[in-house]
Amino acid sequence: AQASGGKFTCFERDWLRRDLNVIGFGLIGWIAPSSIPVINGDSLTGLFFSSIGTELSHFPTGPALTSPFWLWLVLWHLGLFV
């Protein structure tokens, strides 16, 4: 009660910790396993990054709904955040 100026709070005042190690280790912890070539000799990270390059090659036009970019984007980010 003293640290919050006499008011009762449920959370610590500094609840958002700015520890970049968590972000770095989390990213490395996902890039390492997703870089193992298991999808027809390619890795999920490789497929995702190559699809980004393919889509950037025709830059002003966005990716079509039938582009494999969307599949790799969703799968890669699902793995990252799960």
Phi and psi in degrees as a GROMACS rama.xvg file:
@    title "Ramachandran Plot"
@    xaxis  label "Phi"
@    yaxis  label "Psi"
@TYPE xy
-67.8772  -38.061  GLN-2
-69.2975  -25.9454  ALA-3
-101.326  20.4036  SER-4
78.8582  26.4629  GLY-5
90.2567  -4.12599  GLY-6
-96.9519  145.557  LYS-7
-82.4985  127.915  PHE-8
-128.399  149.37  THR-9
-83.77  -25.4709  CYS-10
-117.467  155.588  PHE-11
-64.9511  151.002  GLU-12
-64.6878  -37.3183  ARG-13
-105.286  64.982  ASP-14
-77.1117  -22.4283  TRP-15
-93.4435  102.866  LEU-16
-89.5646  128.763  ARG-17
-94.77  68.7829  ARG-18
-103.068  104.969  ASP-19
-73.5029  -13.8461  LEU-20
-61.6163  -36.8097  ASN-21
-63.3486  -45.1051  VAL-22
-64.9042  -44.7235  ILE-23
-63.9022  -47.8907  GLY-24
-67.4391  -35.3884  PHE-25
-64.5671  -42.9022  GLY-26
-66.9933  -45.4836  LEU-27
-64.1996  -38.6998  ILE-28
-65.6744  -19.837  GLY-29
-98.485  -38.0263  TRP-30
-64.5176  -37.6888  ILE-31
-60.8619  -54.4224  ALA-32
-71.6781  -29.753  PRO-33
-78.8106  -4.32489  SER-34
-94.9989  2.64137  SER-35
-78.6088  125.237  ILE-36
-73.4592  102.187  PRO-37
-125.169  -11.3303  VAL-38
-104.449  92.7631  ILE-39
52.7233  39.8414  ASN-40
82.8673  4.24107  GLY-41
-116.844  157.558  ASP-42
-98.0077  160.067  SER-43
-62.4187  -41.8927  LEU-44
-64.0901  -42.8735  THR-45
-62.648  -42.7028  GLY-46
-64.8925  -41.721  LEU-47
-65.416  -47.9612  PHE-48
-67.8235  -35.7256  PHE-49
-69.5474  -32.7806  SER-50
-69.5975  -30.2819  SER-51
-64.5037  -44.4651  ILE-52
-62.06  -40.5584  GLY-53
-62.6081  -43.1177  THR-54
-70.9495  -32.2582  GLU-55
-72.7249  -18.2257  LEU-56
-67.3717  -22.8375  SER-57
-120.731  59.3007  HIS-58
-49.9863  -54.6741  PHE-59
-61.6345  -24.8055  PRO-60
-91.4626  131.408  THR-61
-77.1962  172.367  GLY-62
-68.8876  142.173  PRO-63
-71.6729  159.549  ALA-64
-65.4636  -23.7791  LEU-65
-91.5315  2.98876  THR-66
-69.8388  139.052  SER-67
-66.9121  -11.188  PRO-68
-53.7332  -41.9692  PHE-69
-65.7631  -39.7512  TRP-70
-62.9968  -47.8118  LEU-71
-66.4299  -37.049  TRP-72
-61.6493  -48.4521  LEU-73
-66.3532  -46.4681  VAL-74
-64.2821  -42.3683  LEU-75
-64.8938  -43.6397  TRP-76
-74.4214  -33.0187  HIS-77
-60.1503  -45.752  LEU-78
-62.1637  -38.8555  GLY-79
-63.978  -44.6526  LEU-80
-91.193  -13.8431  PHE-81
